Amino acid sequence: MKIIKGLPFELIFWITALLLLGTADVHDHSGAHFTLCPLANMGLTWCPGCGIGRSIAHLLQGNFGESFKQHWFGLPALLILCSRIVTLIKLNLKSSRILNLKNKEEGYV
């Protein structure tokens, strides 16, 4: 639990979002599911954000053709998110090493 508290919120958010998209049922378009999308909640059937979300979900489930049909920006968006996750992990590791070195230096003085 201490490890999770030390992680940046953005890192936890993006990893959770990708896990949820990877396990989402992308074939249910009945509109009966819960959504936070304001456009869908207003009754509009088209939303660029929902299309990217469905596209990423298809990619994570291995449906590349269907992903491109949902939104052409799904693959670049997934690559950007993965790049951001790797960057946040590297920054977190670097800052934890710096803190560990400072703690060791204080012990020597």
N, CA, C and O atoms as a Tinker XYZ file with bonds, in Angstrom:
   436  protein
     1  N      0.829000   -1.199000    0.000000    73     2
     2  CA     0.000000    0.000000    0.000000    64     1     3
     3  C      0.865000    1.251000    0.000000    63     2     4     5
     4  O      0.493000    2.267000   -0.587000    81     3
     5  N      2.030000    1.179000    0.664000    73     3     6
     6  CA     2.928000    2.332000    0.716000    64     5     7
     7  C      3.473000    2.650000   -0.673000    63     6     8     9
     8  O      3.718000    3.812000   -1.000000    81     7
     9  N      3.664000    1.607000   -1.493000    73     7    10
    10  CA     4.182000    1.812000   -2.844000    64     9    11
    11  C      3.170000    2.568000   -3.688000    63    10    12    13
    12  O      3.545000    3.469000   -4.440000    81    11
    13  N      1.889000    2.217000   -3.576000    73    11    14
    14  CA     0.847000    2.881000   -4.369000    64    13    15
    15  C      0.707000    4.346000   -3.956000    63    14    16    17
    16  O      0.475000    5.203000   -4.809000    81    15
    17  N      0.842000    4.645000   -2.670000    73    15    18
    18  CA     0.740000    6.036000   -2.217000    64    17    19
    19  C      1.860000    6.893000   -2.782000    63    18    20    21
    20  O      1.679000    8.096000   -2.975000    81    19
    21  N      3.016000    6.293000   -3.049000    73    19    22
    22  CA     4.147000    7.039000   -3.579000    64    21    23
    23  C      4.068000    7.287000   -5.067000    63    22    24    25
    24  O      4.839000    8.085000   -5.601000    81    23
    25  N      3.138000    6.613000   -5.761000    73    23    26
    26  CA     3.030000    6.788000   -7.209000    64    25    27
    27  C      2.234000    8.038000   -7.538000    63    26    28    29
    28  O      1.310000    8.393000   -6.806000    81    27
    29  N      2.583000    8.717000   -8.640000    73    27    30
    30  CA     1.807000    9.884000   -9.043000    64    29    31
    31  C      0.386000    9.486000   -9.462000    63    30    32    33
    32  O      0.170000    8.415000  -10.031000    81    31
    33  N     -0.569000   10.364000   -9.172000    73    31    34
    34  CA    -1.974000   10.093000   -9.497000    64    33    35
    35  C     -2.161000    9.871000  -10.988000    63    34    36    37
    36  O     -2.935000    9.005000  -11.396000    81    35
    37  N     -1.459000   10.648000  -11.804000    73    35    38
    38  CA    -1.606000   10.523000  -13.258000    64    37    39
    39  C     -1.214000    9.127000  -13.738000    63    38    40    41
    40  O     -1.866000    8.571000  -14.622000    81    39
    41  N     -0.159000    8.561000  -13.163000    73    39    42
    42  CA     0.274000    7.215000  -13.549000    64    41    43
    43  C     -0.796000    6.189000  -13.202000    63    42    44    45
    44  O     -1.117000    5.328000  -14.022000    81    43
    45  N     -1.347000    6.269000  -12.003000    73    43    46
    46  CA    -2.405000    5.334000  -11.593000    64    45    47
    47  C     -3.629000    5.512000  -12.482000    63    46    48    49
    48  O     -4.268000    4.530000  -12.862000    81    47
    49  N     -3.965000    6.767000  -12.819000    73    47    50
    50  CA    -5.129000    7.046000  -13.659000    64    49    51
    51  C     -4.997000    6.414000  -15.035000    63    50    52    53
    52  O     -5.921000    5.747000  -15.501000    81    51
    53  N     -3.845000    6.617000  -15.700000    73    51    54
    54  CA    -3.679000    6.102000  -17.065000    64    53    55
    55  C     -3.621000    4.580000  -17.088000    63    54    56    57
    56  O     -4.186000    3.956000  -17.986000    81    55
    57  N     -2.946000    3.972000  -16.114000    73    55    58
    58  CA    -2.884000    2.507000  -16.078000    64    57    59
    59  C     -4.278000    1.928000  -15.820000    63    58    60    61
    60  O     -4.674000    0.950000  -16.454000    81    59
    61  N     -5.012000    2.528000  -14.899000    73    59    62
    62  CA    -6.380000    2.066000  -14.626000    64    61    63
    63  C     -7.263000    2.233000  -15.859000    63    62    64    65
    64  O     -8.042000    1.341000  -16.196000    81    63
    65  N     -7.139000    3.380000  -16.530000    73    63    66
    66  CA    -7.955000    3.618000  -17.730000    64    65    67
    67  C     -7.679000    2.583000  -18.812000    63    66    68    69
    68  O     -8.609000    2.079000  -19.442000    81    67
    69  N     -6.399000    2.260000  -19.033000    73    67    70
    70  CA    -6.073000    1.268000  -20.063000    64    69    71
    71  C     -6.548000   -0.123000  -19.656000    63    70    72    73
    72  O     -6.994000   -0.896000  -20.503000    81    71
    73  N     -6.455000   -0.449000  -18.361000    73    71    74
    74  CA    -6.964000   -1.745000  -17.902000    64    73    75
    75  C     -8.474000   -1.841000  -18.108000    63    74    76    77
    76  O     -8.980000   -2.874000  -18.546000    81    75
    77  N     -9.193000   -0.764000  -17.791000    73    75    78
    78  CA   -10.645000   -0.770000  -17.975000    64    77    79
    79  C    -11.015000   -0.847000  -19.453000    63    78    80    81
    80  O    -11.954000   -1.552000  -19.823000    81    79
    81  N    -10.276000   -0.122000  -20.303000    73    79    82
    82  CA   -10.557000   -0.184000  -21.744000    64    81    83
    83  C    -10.233000   -1.569000  -22.301000    63    82    84    85
    84  O    -10.923000   -2.064000  -23.193000    81    83
    85  N     -9.191000   -2.184000  -21.777000    73    83    86
    86  CA    -8.813000   -3.518000  -22.244000    64    85    87
    87  C     -9.825000   -4.592000  -21.883000    63    86    88    89
    88  O     -9.924000   -5.610000  -22.567000    81    87
    89  N    -10.575000   -4.370000  -20.815000    73    87    90
    90  CA   -11.567000   -5.364000  -20.382000    64    89    91
    91  C    -12.996000   -4.944000  -20.713000    63    90    92    93
    92  O    -13.945000   -5.640000  -20.351000    81    91
    93  N    -13.158000   -3.809000  -21.401000    73    91    94
    94  CA   -14.500000   -3.309000  -21.715000    64    93    95
    95  C    -15.168000   -4.154000  -22.800000    63    94    96    97
    96  O    -14.502000   -4.747000  -23.648000    81    95
    97  N    -16.499000   -4.192000  -22.749000    73    95    98
    98  CA   -17.270000   -4.868000  -23.794000    64    97    99
    99  C    -17.535000   -3.849000  -24.890000    63    98   100   101
   100  O    -18.441000   -3.025000  -24.769000    81    99
   101  N    -16.752000   -3.902000  -25.954000    73    99   102
   102  CA   -16.848000   -2.904000  -27.010000    64   101   103
   103  C    -17.930000   -3.227000  -28.029000    63   102   104   105
   104  O    -18.215000   -2.419000  -28.913000    81   103
   105  N    -18.530000   -4.397000  -27.910000    73   103   106
   106  CA   -19.550000   -4.796000  -28.872000    64   105   107
   107  C    -20.946000   -4.355000  -28.457000    63   106   108   109
   108  O    -21.883000   -4.460000  -29.248000    81   107
   109  N    -21.102000   -3.862000  -27.227000    73   107   110
   110  CA   -22.409000   -3.413000  -26.743000    64   109   111
   111  C    -22.589000   -1.933000  -27.081000    63   110   112   113
   112  O    -22.031000   -1.071000  -26.402000    81   111
   113  N    -23.351000   -1.640000  -28.109000    73   111   114
   114  CA   -23.619000   -0.249000  -28.488000    64   113   115
   115  C    -25.073000    0.110000  -28.206000    63   114   116   117
   116  O    -25.612000    1.038000  -28.809000    81   115
   117  N    -25.703000   -0.615000  -27.301000    73   115   118
   118  CA   -27.117000   -0.380000  -27.041000    64   117   119
   119  C    -27.358000    0.906000  -26.266000    63   118   120   121
   120  O    -28.481000    1.410000  -26.236000    81   119
   121  N    -26.305000    1.446000  -25.634000    73   119   122
   122  CA   -26.480000    2.662000  -24.852000    64   121   123
   123  C    -27.013000    2.393000  -23.460000    63   122   124   125
   124  O    -27.332000    3.327000  -22.725000    81   123
   125  N    -27.113000    1.130000  -23.093000    73   123   126
   126  CA   -27.646000    0.770000  -21.780000    64   125   127
   127  C    -26.575000    0.795000  -20.698000    63   126   128   129
   128  O    -26.895000    0.617000  -19.523000    81   127
   129  N    -25.312000    1.012000  -21.060000    73   127   130
   130  CA   -24.242000    1.020000  -20.075000    64   129   131
   131  C    -24.047000    2.426000  -19.508000    63   130   132   133
   132  O    -24.457000    3.418000  -20.112000    81   131
   133  N    -23.415000    2.491000  -18.340000    73   131   134
   134  CA   -23.126000    3.770000  -17.701000    64   133   135
   135  C    -21.985000    4.451000  -18.423000    63   134   136   137
   136  O    -21.014000    3.798000  -18.807000    81   135
   137  N    -22.089000    5.760000  -18.612000    73   135   138
   138  CA   -21.022000    6.520000  -19.240000    64   137   139
   139  C    -20.891000    7.890000  -18.574000    63   138   140   141
   140  O    -21.873000    8.458000  -18.096000    81   139
   141  N    -19.678000    8.403000  -18.551000    73   139   142
   142  CA   -19.435000    9.754000  -18.043000    64   141   143
   143  C    -19.467000   10.783000  -19.173000    63   142   144   145
   144  O    -19.344000   11.981000  -18.918000    81   143
   145  N    -19.628000   10.336000  -20.395000    73   143   146
   146  CA   -19.600000   11.228000  -21.552000    64   145   147
   147  C    -20.818000   12.164000  -21.524000    63   146   148   149
   148  O    -21.956000   11.695000  -21.515000    81   147
   149  N    -20.583000   13.489000  -21.511000    73   147   150
   150  CA   -21.709000   14.408000  -21.473000    64   149   151
   151  C    -22.540000   14.389000  -22.757000    63   150   152   153
   152  O    -23.754000   14.590000  -22.712000    81   151
   153  N    -21.891000   14.149000  -23.902000    73   151   154
   154  CA   -22.632000   14.106000  -25.169000    64   153   155
   155  C    -23.555000   12.895000  -25.214000    63   154   156   157
   156  O    -24.705000   13.005000  -25.640000    81   155
   157  N    -23.056000   11.736000  -24.776000    73   155   158
   158  CA   -23.893000   10.532000  -24.755000    64   157   159
   159  C    -25.043000   10.693000  -23.768000    63   158   160   161
   160  O    -26.158000   10.237000  -24.022000    81   159
   161  N    -24.764000   11.344000  -22.642000    73   159   162
   162  CA   -25.829000   11.544000  -21.659000    64   161   163
   163  C    -26.883000   12.544000  -22.135000    63   162   164   165
   164  O    -28.008000   12.538000  -21.634000    81   163
   165  N    -26.528000   13.413000  -23.109000    73   163   166
   166  CA   -27.495000   14.343000  -23.688000    64   165   167
   167  C    -28.272000   13.692000  -24.829000    63   166   168   169
   168  O    -29.178000   14.309000  -25.389000    81   167
   169  N    -27.931000   12.463000  -25.177000    73   167   170
   170  CA   -28.658000   11.753000  -26.216000    64   169   171
   171  C    -28.008000   11.791000  -27.583000    63   170   172   173
   172  O    -28.559000   11.242000  -28.537000    81   171
   173  N    -26.841000   12.429000  -27.706000    73   171   174
   174  CA   -26.149000   12.460000  -28.992000    64   173   175
   175  C    -25.451000   11.124000  -29.207000    63   174   176   177
   176  O    -24.886000   10.560000  -28.269000    81   175
   177  N    -25.485000   10.621000  -30.419000    73   175   178
   178  CA   -24.923000    9.302000  -30.695000    64   177   179
   179  C    -23.465000    9.368000  -31.129000    63   178   180   181
   180  O    -22.793000    8.336000  -31.128000    81   179
   181  N    -22.949000   10.535000  -31.499000    73   179   182
   182  CA   -21.568000   10.641000  -31.953000    64   181   183
   183  C    -20.753000   11.485000  -30.985000    63   182   184   185
   184  O    -21.170000   12.582000  -30.613000    81   183
   185  N    -19.614000   10.991000  -30.582000    73   183   186
   186  CA   -18.708000   11.717000  -29.703000    64   185   187
   187  C    -17.285000   11.326000  -30.098000    63   186   188   189
   188  O    -16.986000   10.134000  -30.164000    81   187
   189  N    -16.402000   12.284000  -30.363000    73   187   190
   190  CA   -15.036000   11.924000  -30.761000    64   189   191
   191  C    -14.270000   11.221000  -29.651000    63   190   192   193
   192  O    -13.446000   10.351000  -29.934000    81   191
   193  N    -14.519000   11.573000  -28.408000    73   191   194
   194  CA   -13.833000   10.927000  -27.287000    64   193   195
   195  C    -14.250000    9.486000  -27.118000    63   194   196   197
   196  O    -13.410000    8.624000  -26.861000    81   195
   197  N    -15.540000    9.208000  -27.260000    73   195   198
   198  CA   -16.020000    7.827000  -27.150000    64   197   199
   199  C    -15.452000    6.973000  -28.278000    63   198   200   201
   200  O    -15.136000    5.802000  -28.068000    81   199
   201  N    -15.323000    7.539000  -29.452000    73   199   202
   202  CA   -14.754000    6.804000  -30.580000    64   201   203
   203  C    -13.302000    6.428000  -30.329000    63   202   204   205
   204  O    -12.879000    5.324000  -30.669000    81   203
   205  N    -12.541000    7.331000  -29.740000    73   203   206
   206  CA   -11.139000    7.033000  -29.425000    64   205   207
   207  C    -11.080000    5.963000  -28.341000    63   206   208   209
   208  O    -10.248000    5.057000  -28.403000    81   207
   209  N    -11.958000    6.066000  -27.354000    73   207   210
   210  CA   -11.992000    5.062000  -26.291000    64   209   211
   211  C    -12.319000    3.681000  -26.845000    63   210   212   213
   212  O    -11.671000    2.695000  -26.491000    81   211
   213  N    -13.323000    3.612000  -27.711000    73   211   214
   214  CA   -13.671000    2.319000  -28.320000    64   213   215
   215  C    -12.536000    1.820000  -29.212000    63   214   216   217
   216  O    -12.258000    0.622000  -29.261000    81   215
   217  N    -11.885000    2.745000  -29.915000    73   215   218
   218  CA   -10.778000    2.367000  -30.784000    64   217   219
   219  C     -9.627000    1.775000  -29.971000    63   218   220   221
   220  O     -9.045000    0.764000  -30.364000    81   219
   221  N     -9.298000    2.403000  -28.842000    73   219   222
   222  CA    -8.222000    1.878000  -27.990000    64   221   223
   223  C     -8.633000    0.532000  -27.400000    63   222   224   225
   224  O     -7.812000   -0.379000  -27.296000    81   223
   225  N     -9.894000    0.407000  -27.015000    73   223   226
   226  CA   -10.362000   -0.874000  -26.465000    64   225   227
   227  C    -10.237000   -1.985000  -27.500000    63   226   228   229
   228  O     -9.812000   -3.092000  -27.168000    81   227
   229  N    -10.603000   -1.703000  -28.755000    73   227   230
   230  CA   -10.447000   -2.703000  -29.816000    64   229   231
   231  C     -8.975000   -3.055000  -30.008000    63   230   232   233
   232  O     -8.631000   -4.223000  -30.187000    81   231
   233  N     -8.106000   -2.041000  -29.971000    73   231   234
   234  CA    -6.671000   -2.315000  -30.121000    64   233   235
   235  C     -6.165000   -3.229000  -29.024000    63   234   236   237
   236  O     -5.436000   -4.185000  -29.289000    81   235
   237  N     -6.553000   -2.934000  -27.787000    73   235   238
   238  CA    -6.083000   -3.735000  -26.657000    64   237   239
   239  C     -6.628000   -5.160000  -26.706000    63   238   240   241
   240  O     -6.053000   -6.068000  -26.106000    81   239
   241  N     -7.743000   -5.355000  -27.424000    73   239   242
   242  CA    -8.315000   -6.696000  -27.565000    64   241   243
   243  C     -7.911000   -7.362000  -28.876000    63   242   244   245
   244  O     -8.370000   -8.460000  -29.191000    81   243
   245  N     -7.027000   -6.672000  -29.655000    73   243   246
   246  CA    -6.465000   -7.270000  -30.856000    64   245   247
   247  C     -7.276000   -7.087000  -32.119000    63   246   248   249
   248  O     -6.964000   -7.715000  -33.131000    81   247
   249  N     -8.312000   -6.248000  -32.106000    73   247   250
   250  CA    -9.146000   -6.011000  -33.290000    64   249   251
   251  C     -8.678000   -4.732000  -33.992000    63   250   252   253
   252  O     -9.269000   -3.668000  -33.806000    81   251
   253  N     -7.623000   -4.837000  -34.792000    73   251   254
   254  CA    -7.013000   -3.654000  -35.391000    64   253   255
   255  C     -7.902000   -3.005000  -36.448000    63   254   256   257
   256  O     -7.993000   -1.779000  -36.514000    81   255
   257  N     -8.547000   -3.807000  -37.261000    73   255   258
   258  CA    -9.417000   -3.259000  -38.302000    64   257   259
   259  C    -10.609000   -2.507000  -37.722000    63   258   260   261
   260  O    -10.950000   -1.413000  -38.169000    81   259
   261  N    -11.234000   -3.117000  -36.717000    73   259   262
   262  CA   -12.380000   -2.462000  -36.076000    64   261   263
   263  C    -11.940000   -1.206000  -35.330000    63   262   264   265
   264  O    -12.684000   -0.229000  -35.243000    81   263
   265  N    -10.720000   -1.246000  -34.795000    73   263   266
   266  CA   -10.183000   -0.076000  -34.116000    64   265   267
   267  C    -10.074000    1.106000  -35.081000    63   266   268   269
   268  O    -10.457000    2.227000  -34.744000    81   267
   269  N     -9.551000    0.848000  -36.277000    73   267   270
   270  CA    -9.394000    1.923000  -37.256000    64   269   271
   271  C    -10.752000    2.424000  -37.733000    63   270   272   273
   272  O    -10.901000    3.605000  -38.047000    81   271
   273  N    -11.765000    1.519000  -37.791000    73   271   274
   274  CA   -13.111000    1.945000  -38.202000    64   273   275
   275  C    -13.724000    2.880000  -37.152000    63   274   276   277
   276  O    -14.431000    3.825000  -37.500000    81   275
   277  N    -13.451000    2.614000  -35.863000    73   275   278
   278  CA   -14.027000    3.439000  -34.797000    64   277   279
   279  C    -13.438000    4.849000  -34.806000    63   278   280   281
   280  O    -14.164000    5.840000  -34.727000    81   279
   281  N    -12.106000    4.921000  -34.904000    73   279   282
   282  CA   -11.439000    6.231000  -34.933000    64   281   283
   283  C    -10.008000    6.020000  -35.393000    63   282   284   285
   284  O     -9.311000    5.149000  -34.873000    81   283
   285  N     -9.565000    6.806000  -36.360000    73   283   286
   286  CA    -8.215000    6.627000  -36.898000    64   285   287
   287  C     -7.149000    7.030000  -35.892000    63   286   288   289
   288  O     -5.998000    6.619000  -36.040000    81   287
   289  N     -7.483000    7.811000  -34.882000    73   287   290
   290  CA    -6.483000    8.298000  -33.933000    64   289   291
   291  C     -6.289000    7.351000  -32.750000    63   290   292   293
   292  O     -5.544000    7.681000  -31.827000    81   291
   293  N     -6.935000    6.184000  -32.750000    73   291   294
   294  CA    -6.818000    5.254000  -31.625000    64   293   295
   295  C     -5.397000    4.766000  -31.399000    63   294   296   297
   296  O     -4.905000    4.781000  -30.271000    81   295
   297  N     -4.731000    4.333000  -32.470000    73   295   298
   298  CA    -3.363000    3.817000  -32.332000    64   297   299
   299  C     -2.400000    4.915000  -31.870000    63   298   300   301
   300  O     -1.644000    4.688000  -30.926000    81   299
   301  N     -2.397000    6.107000  -32.504000    73   299   302
   302  CA    -1.509000    7.155000  -31.992000    64   301   303
   303  C     -1.826000    7.535000  -30.540000    63   302   304   305
   304  O     -0.916000    7.809000  -29.758000    81   303
   305  N     -3.108000    7.552000  -30.183000    73   303   306
   306  CA    -3.478000    7.891000  -28.803000    64   305   307
   307  C     -2.950000    6.845000  -27.828000    63   306   308   309
   308  O     -2.462000    7.185000  -26.751000    81   307
   309  N     -3.047000    5.565000  -28.207000    73   307   310
   310  CA    -2.531000    4.499000  -27.339000    64   309   311
   311  C     -1.015000    4.613000  -27.198000    63   310   312   313
   312  O     -0.479000    4.431000  -26.105000    81   311
   313  N     -0.324000    4.913000  -28.295000    73   311   314
   314  CA     1.132000    5.072000  -28.226000    64   313   315
   315  C      1.512000    6.258000  -27.345000    63   314   316   317
   316  O      2.473000    6.180000  -26.579000    81   315
   317  N      0.769000    7.347000  -27.449000    73   315   318
   318  CA     1.036000    8.527000  -26.609000    64   317   319
   319  C      0.820000    8.180000  -25.134000    63   318   320   321
   320  O      1.622000    8.565000  -24.284000    81   319
   321  N     -0.256000    7.457000  -24.830000    73   319   322
   322  CA    -0.531000    7.075000  -23.435000    64   321   323
   323  C      0.557000    6.143000  -22.897000    63   322   324   325
   324  O      1.001000    6.296000  -21.760000    81   323
   325  N      0.983000    5.180000  -23.713000    73   323   326
   326  CA     2.044000    4.265000  -23.270000    64   325   327
   327  C      3.357000    5.020000  -23.045000    63   326   328   329
   328  O      4.087000    4.741000  -22.094000    81   327
   329  N      3.647000    5.979000  -23.930000    73   327   330
   330  CA     4.846000    6.792000  -23.761000    64   329   331
   331  C      4.778000    7.596000  -22.461000    63   330   332   333
   332  O      5.766000    7.706000  -21.735000    81   331
   333  N      3.604000    8.151000  -22.182000    73   331   334
   334  CA     3.438000    8.938000  -20.947000    64   333   335
   335  C      3.595000    8.051000  -19.700000    63   334   336   337
   336  O      4.192000    8.465000  -18.706000    81   335
   337  N      3.056000    6.839000  -19.769000    73   335   338
   338  CA     3.184000    5.913000  -18.631000    64   337   339
   339  C      4.650000    5.569000  -18.393000    63   338   340   341
   340  O      5.107000    5.563000  -17.250000    81   339
   341  N      5.393000    5.282000  -19.465000    73   339   342
   342  CA     6.819000    4.955000  -19.323000    64   341   343
   343  C      7.579000    6.152000  -18.755000    63   342   344   345
   344  O      8.437000    5.985000  -17.888000    81   343
   345  N      7.270000    7.362000  -19.238000    73   343   346
   346  CA     7.926000    8.568000  -18.734000    64   345   347
   347  C      7.648000    8.762000  -17.248000    63   346   348   349
   348  O      8.560000    9.081000  -16.484000    81   347
   349  N      6.400000    8.574000  -16.834000    73   347   350
   350  CA     6.049000    8.751000  -15.416000    64   349   351
   351  C      6.744000    7.706000  -14.545000    63   350   352   353
   352  O      7.175000    8.018000  -13.435000    81   351
   353  N      6.857000    6.473000  -15.034000    73   351   354
   354  CA     7.564000    5.431000  -14.269000    64   353   355
   355  C      9.039000    5.791000  -14.125000    63   354   356   357
   356  O      9.614000    5.653000  -13.046000    81   355
   357  N      9.656000    6.259000  -15.230000    73   355   358
   358  CA    11.074000    6.648000  -15.162000    64   357   359
   359  C     11.284000    7.799000  -14.191000    63   358   360   361
   360  O     12.226000    7.774000  -13.399000    81   359
   361  N     10.415000    8.812000  -14.242000    73   359   362
   362  CA    10.538000    9.950000  -13.319000    64   361   363
   363  C     10.363000    9.509000  -11.877000    63   362   364   365
   364  O     11.069000    9.981000  -10.985000    81   363
   365  N      9.417000    8.600000  -11.650000    73   363   366
   366  CA     9.180000    8.118000  -10.286000    64   365   367
   367  C     10.374000    7.330000   -9.771000    63   366   368   369
   368  O     10.769000    7.488000   -8.616000    81   367
   369  N     10.954000    6.479000  -10.618000    73   367   370
   370  CA    12.134000    5.721000  -10.211000    64   369   371
   371  C     13.313000    6.646000   -9.926000    63   370   372   373
   372  O     14.049000    6.450000   -8.959000    81   371
   373  N     13.485000    7.665000  -10.786000    73   371   374
   374  CA    14.594000    8.603000  -10.613000    64   373   375
   375  C     14.437000    9.393000   -9.317000    63   374   376   377
   376  O     15.405000    9.576000   -8.578000    81   375
   377  N     13.226000    9.858000   -9.040000    73   375   378
   378  CA    13.014000   10.640000   -7.811000    64   377   379
   379  C     13.155000    9.768000   -6.569000    63   378   380   381
   380  O     13.621000   10.241000   -5.533000    81   379
   381  N     12.759000    8.503000   -6.659000    73   379   382
   382  CA    12.914000    7.627000   -5.486000    64   381   383
   383  C     14.385000    7.324000   -5.235000    63   382   384   385
   384  O     14.795000    7.188000   -4.083000    81   383
   385  N     15.198000    7.213000   -6.310000    73   383   386
   386  CA    16.641000    7.004000   -6.138000    64   385   387
   387  C     17.281000    8.230000   -5.505000    63   386   388   389
   388  O     18.148000    8.101000   -4.640000    81   387
   389  N     16.861000    9.421000   -5.927000    73   387   390
   390  CA    17.417000   10.656000   -5.356000    64   389   391
   391  C     17.070000   10.738000   -3.871000    63   390   392   393
   392  O     17.915000   11.104000   -3.055000    81   391
   393  N     15.819000   10.396000   -3.517000    73   391   394
   394  CA    15.423000   10.428000   -2.110000    64   393   395
   395  C     16.214000    9.404000   -1.304000    63   394   396   397
   396  O     16.624000    9.681000   -0.177000    81   395
   397  N     16.431000    8.213000   -1.881000    73   395   398
   398  CA    17.198000    7.194000   -1.167000    64   397   399
   399  C     18.641000    7.647000   -0.946000    63   398   400   401
   400  O     19.210000    7.406000    0.119000    81   399
   401  N     19.246000    8.314000   -1.966000    73   399   402
   402  CA    20.610000    8.811000   -1.809000    64   401   403
   403  C     20.679000    9.892000   -0.746000    63   402   404   405
   404  O     21.627000    9.919000    0.038000    81   403
   405  N     19.687000   10.793000   -0.700000    73   403   406
   406  CA    19.676000   11.838000    0.314000    64   405   407
   407  C     19.564000   11.227000    1.703000    63   406   408   409
   408  O     20.224000   11.681000    2.637000    81   407
   409  N     18.728000   10.196000    1.844000    73   407   410
   410  CA    18.584000    9.539000    3.149000    64   409   411
   411  C     19.893000    8.875000    3.567000    63   410   412   413
   412  O     20.253000    8.904000    4.743000    81   411
   413  N     20.609000    8.276000    2.611000    73   411   414
   414  CA    21.893000    7.651000    2.935000    64   413   415
   415  C     22.919000    8.698000    3.326000    63   414   416   417
   416  O     23.689000    8.493000    4.264000    81   415
   417  N     22.939000    9.844000    2.598000    73   415   418
   418  CA    23.900000   10.903000    2.917000    64   417   419
   419  C     23.631000   11.481000    4.297000    63   418   420   421
   420  O     24.575000   11.782000    5.028000    81   419
   421  N     22.384000   11.643000    4.666000    73   419   422
   422  CA    22.062000   12.170000    5.992000    64   421   423
   423  C     22.508000   11.204000    7.085000    63   422   424   425
   424  O     22.844000   11.631000    8.190000    81   423
   425  N     22.512000    9.921000    6.789000    73   423   426
   426  CA    22.950000    8.936000    7.774000    64   425   427
   427  C     24.445000    8.980000    8.018000    63   426   428   429
   428  O     24.910000    8.607000    9.095000    81   427
   429  N     25.216000    9.439000    7.011000    73   427   430
   430  CA    26.669000    9.504000    7.158000    64   429   431
   431  C     27.122000   10.740000    7.915000    63   430   432   433
   432  O     28.215000   10.742000    8.483000    81   431
   433  N     26.313000   11.791000    7.939000    73   431   434
   434  CA    26.733000   13.054000    8.562000    64   433   435
   435  C     26.530000   13.004000   10.051000    63   434   436
   436  O     26.827000   13.975000   10.747000    81   435
